[in-house]
Amino acid sequence: MSSWKQAVARAFDGAEGYDRAAEVQARVAGHLAERIAGLPLAPRPRVLEIGCGTGLLTQALRDRLAPRALLATDIAPGMVARAKARAPEGADLRYLVMDGERPSLAPGPRFDLIASSLAAQWFEDLPAAVSTLSGLLAPGGWLALATLADGTFGEWGRAHAALGYAPATPAYPTLQALRALAPPGCTLSVEEEPFLEAHPNGRAFLAALRAIGAGTPRGGRPLPAGALRRVLRRFDAEGARVTYRVALCLVRHRPDQAAETSTRMLPRVACE
């Protein structure tokens, strides 16, 4: 795991105020759960969740799908602890600390659904992760990822560009790039929906990112204090709003594709 990915895990581990600041994250999780509920899933599906956070999507999936087994995972132990506090383990629910793009699971049945809400943008290699996770699907199973796409935080980026600066936010993939991720033996569709978030000012926006553990920069250095103040004034003058451009990627393992043997599967304890 790279030093950047380790920093991401530490940031989420310390995000004690996540639920108070995660307004958009809660909305996206609800939207994803509704979309998943409309898919032709197997009855009482076996479900793997990647990046469960504090359990926003976890509980929504349990309510809508009544899964036979749901394994909720996150790279940050602190997030797993918060999710357990929200919904303790039971006959249908287990938790595991795990890097979602490098799943380390014991042999067992394949998954009817793998779901992830706003975690895949933290992957170091999204195409490889989609291929790996799709390989854990049962024939006819679904991989449903809600992730951030190009144009996210465009208002913040334009405030920088107007002053000749570059933001330290990640470069999110275009819809065209996401549509090219379909692994062999799978179909893929990509839908996009914007989620608008308003803040009192730019400093409140940055504080909200830190509160949810999403303040780790990638690909750029933080601005000096004076430059940041100028960007904040520009951002505030434009309304202190940001848009999350959320891409919903639905990968389906074709029902006619024979399942191959895999050594990365659901732990037996989660399937009992």
JOUR-V497093 format. One record per residue. RES is the residue in one small letter. PHI is phi in degrees with one decimal (* if undefined). D_CENTER is the distance of its C-alpha to the mean C-alpha in whole Angstrom. Layout:
RES,PHI,D_CENTER + RES,PHI,D_CENTER
This chain:
m,*,18 + s,-69.9,19 + s,-63.3,20 + w,-63.9,17 + k,-65.4,14 + q,-64.1,16 + a,-65.9,17 + v,-60.7,13 + a,-61.3,13 + r,-64.2,16 + a,-63.7,15 + f,-70.3,12 + d,-59.8,15 + g,-94.8,18 + a,-82.5,16 + e,-65.1,18 + g,-95.8,18 + y,-55.1,14 + d,-62.3,15 + r,-69.6,18 + a,-104.9,16 + a,-91.0,13 + e,-64.3,15 + v,-64.8,12 + q,-59.8,9 + a,-67.3,12 + r,-64.9,13 + v,-66.0,10 + a,-60.4,9 + g,-64.0,13 + h,-62.8,13 + l,-63.9,11 + a,-61.9,13 + e,-64.0,16 + r,-66.0,15 + i,-64.2,15 + a,-61.2,18 + g,-88.7,20 + l,-81.0,19 + p,-78.8,22 + l,-88.7,21 + a,-64.5,23 + p,-60.2,25 + r,45.3,23 + p,-69.7,20 + r,-89.5,19 + v,-125.7,15 + l,-116.6,13 + e,-109.9,10 + i,-105.9,7 + g,71.7,6 + c,-70.2,8 + g,57.9,9 + t,-89.6,12 + g,98.2,12 + l,-61.2,11 + l,-75.1,10 + t,-53.3,12 + q,-68.6,15 + a,-63.9,15 + l,-68.8,15 + r,-62.5,18 + d,-65.0,20 + r,-90.5,19 + l,-109.3,19 + a,45.5,22 + p,-67.1,20 + r,-67.1,23 + a,-151.5,20 + l,-128.5,17 + l,-106.3,15 + a,-99.3,13 + t,-126.6,11 + d,-155.1,10 + i,-73.4,11 + a,-103.1,13 + p,-56.5,16 + g,-62.8,16 + m,-66.5,13 + v,-60.9,14 + a,-63.1,18 + r,-68.3,17 + a,-65.3,15 + k,-63.2,18 + a,-66.1,20 + r,-73.1,19 + a,-142.0,19 + p,-61.3,21 + e,-60.7,21 + g,-155.6,24 + a,-61.9,25 + d,-105.2,22 + l,-138.0,19 + r,-132.8,19 + y,-121.8,16 + l,-152.9,16 + v,-81.3,15 + m,-160.1,14 + d,-78.1,12 + g,-63.4,10 + e,-89.1,11 + r,-132.5,14 + p,-62.1,15 + s,-122.3,18 + l,-123.3,19 + a,-72.8,23 + p,-58.0,25 + g,173.9,24 + p,-62.7,24 + r,-76.7,21 + f,-94.9,18 + d,-80.9,19 + l,-148.0,15 + i,-119.7,12 + a,-127.4,9 + s,-154.3,5 + s,-115.7,4 + l,53.5,2 + a,-121.1,2 + a,-65.8,4 + q,-68.7,6 + w,-95.4,7 + f,-70.9,9 + e,-80.8,13 + d,-139.0,14 + l,-63.3,11 + p,-57.5,14 + a,-65.8,15 + a,-65.8,12 + v,-61.8,12 + s,-63.4,16 + t,-63.6,16 + l,-67.8,13 + s,-62.9,16 + g,-69.3,19 + l,-95.4,18 + l,-85.7,18 + a,-71.4,21 + p,-53.6,23 + g,84.7,22 + g,-76.6,19 + w,-123.0,16 + l,-111.3,12 + a,-117.2,10 + l,-115.9,7 + a,-102.2,6 + t,-137.9,6 + l,-87.9,8 + a,-116.3,12 + d,-50.1,15 + g,101.8,17 + t,-62.1,14 + f,59.8,16 + g,-59.0,19 + e,-64.2,22 + w,-66.5,21 + g,-64.8,21 + r,-69.1,25 + a,-63.8,26 + h,-67.8,26 + a,-61.0,27 + a,-63.2,30 + l,-108.8,31 + g,83.2,31 + y,-110.9,28 + a,-117.8,24 + p,-73.0,21 + a,-89.9,19 + t,-70.6,16 + p,-66.0,14 + a,-89.8,15 + y,-82.4,13 + p,-70.1,14 + t,-75.0,16 + l,-63.1,16 + q,-60.3,19 + a,-65.4,17 + l,-66.1,14 + r,-70.1,17 + a,-91.3,19 + l,-88.6,16 + a,-59.0,18 + p,-74.5,19 + p,-57.1,23 + g,80.4,24 + c,-130.4,21 + t,-106.4,20 + l,-144.4,17 + s,-126.5,17 + v,-130.2,15 + e,-119.4,15 + e,-126.8,15 + e,-143.2,15 + p,-84.5,15 + f,-124.0,15 + l,-92.3,17 + e,-129.3,18 + a,-102.3,21 + h,-129.0,22 + p,-59.7,26 + n,-166.8,26 + g,-64.3,24 + r,-64.6,24 + a,-66.6,23 + f,-61.9,20 + l,-64.7,19 + a,-64.9,20 + a,-65.9,17 + l,-61.5,15 + r,-64.6,16 + a,-65.1,16 + i,-96.1,13 + g,81.0,13 + a,-105.0,11 + g,-97.5,15 + t,-75.7,15 + p,-71.7,17 + r,-143.8,17 + g,82.6,19 + g,-159.4,22 + r,-94.4,24 + p,-58.0,24 + l,-71.5,27 + p,-58.8,30 + a,-56.9,31 + g,-65.1,33 + a,-64.7,31 + l,-63.0,28 + r,-61.9,30 + r,-66.3,31 + v,-63.6,28 + l,-61.4,27 + r,-62.4,31 + r,-65.1,30 + f,-61.7,26 + d,-62.4,28 + a,-64.1,31 + e,-89.3,28 + g,112.8,27 + a,53.6,24 + r,-115.5,22 + v,-132.5,18 + t,-113.9,16 + y,-90.1,13 + r,-93.1,13 + v,-96.7,10 + a,-99.6,11 + l,-100.8,10 + c,-101.5,11 + l,-114.4,13 + v,-103.1,15 + r,-121.2,18 + h,-72.9,20 + r,-59.1,24 + p,-59.7,26 + d,-87.6,29 + q,-86.8,27 + a,-67.4,28 + a,-72.0,26 + e,-99.6,27 + t,-67.6,27 + s,-133.0,24 + t,-96.1,24 + r,-116.9,20 + m,-134.6,20 + l,-68.1,20 + p,-56.4,22 + r,-57.6,25 + v,-61.7,25 + a,-82.5,22 + c,-110.3,24 + e,-76.9,27
